[in-house]
Amino acid sequence: MGRGRQKAKHTKIARELKYDTYNVNYSALERELGHPSDDAYVDKWADEYKDEDEDETSAVSSQA
């Protein structure tokens, strides 16, 4: 007992979310979630470790 009111409330909320159209400001959302396009991607770990390819090429040249 008592589940009817809770289920009705959840059903009402589900219908609102499914069928109501909301006014979304997509430009504001893009500004909030996006990143500035003028900044180039910088890999902070790029120079810390050798690449795996460099290790293999040096091993191949020393064997020859």
N, C-alpha and C positions, 0 to 999 in steps of 0.2 A: 504494500500500500504506500501511497505517496509518490510513486514513480511517475504517475500521469502528468503532473504539473511540470516536473523536471524535463520529461521527454518532450512535452509541448513547447517548452521554452527553447530547448535545443533545436527542435524542428523549425521554430520560428526564426531563429538566428541563422540556421542553415539555408532557409529559403531566402532570407534577406541577402546573404552573401552570394547566393547563386544567381538571383534574378535582378537585384538592384544594380544600377549602373552608378558608379562613383566618378566624380570629376577628379581626374588625376593630373597633376601638373608634371608632365614627363620631363620638361626641361629642368625643373628644380630637382627632380629625382636623378637625372643624369649628372647634374652638377654635384650632387651629394655623393653618388656612388662612383662616378668616373674619376679619372685623374687628368691633370693638365696634359695636353698633347705636346706642349713645347719641351717638356723634360724628356731627355733620352733615357732609355733603360740602362742602368749601370749595375753590373754584376759585382757585388762587393767581395765575392769569393774568387774572382777570376784569376788573380795573380798569386793566391795563397798556395795552390796545389798545382802540380804538373798535370797535364792532360794524359789520359790513358794512351792516346795515340803516340805521344812523344816518347813514352816509355818503350813501346813496341818498336818504333823506328830506330831508337838508339840500340836496342838489343839486336836487331837484324843487321845493322851496319857493323857492329862489333864482331858478329859471327862470320862475316864474309871475308 
